[in-house]
Amino acid sequence: MSRVAVKPYLITKNPEGAISIAVRTTRLNSQGYPLVSSETLEQSFRTATLARSFLRETYGAEPGDIAIK
């Protein structure tokens, strides 16, 4: 199991072509292993660029905080 923290924002594309964002939080259990929970936002975007700009404006995300899948 990796102990590397995951990036807090994940941009994904669903089969219909819409872009969605998942906001992830990482916490450590009592033994030091990371537990990641994820919440997908209801809003969808046409492009990943629009999703990135939304994250920067709304959450103050830096480019290194965003993962794309």
N, C-alpha and C positions, 0 to 999 in steps of 0.2 A: 504494500500500500504506500502510495506516495505521500510525503509530508509537505509537498510544495503546495502553497495556497493557490486556489484557482482564481482566475480573474473575476471580478465582481459583476461584470456585465457580459452576457452572451447574446450575440446576434445570430439568429437562425432563419433559414428559408423553408417554408412548409411546401408540400407538394403542389399546392395551388399557385405558388409563386409569391405569396405575401411574406414580408419580412417581419419577424417578431423579436421582442427583446425579453430576456430572462434576467432578473436581478437575483444574484446569488449571494448568500452570506455564509461565511465559514466560521465555525467555532471549534474549539478543541474539547474533547471529552476528558474525563478525569485521568486518562492514561496518556494524553497528549496526541491522540489521533484526530485528524480533522473530520468534522461532520459538516457537510455542505447541504444547505437547503436552498431551493430555487422557487421563485415566483415569476410566472410569465405575465407580462403586462397585457391588458386587453387590446391596446392600441396596436395597429399594424401599419407598416410603411411600404411604399412602393420600391424604395431602394435602400441599400445598406448605408449610403451616404446620409440620407435623411434620418435614419435611425441613429447614426453616430452623432449628428448635430443635435438631435433631440436629447441624447444622453449628456452631451457637453453642456447644453443649456439648462436642462432640468436637474441633473444630478451632479454636475461639475466634474464629469468623468474626464480623465486624462487618456491620451491614446494608448498607453500601456495597460489601462484598466479594462479594455474592451477585447473580447475574443470573438472570432467569427467561425461559425461551423457551417 
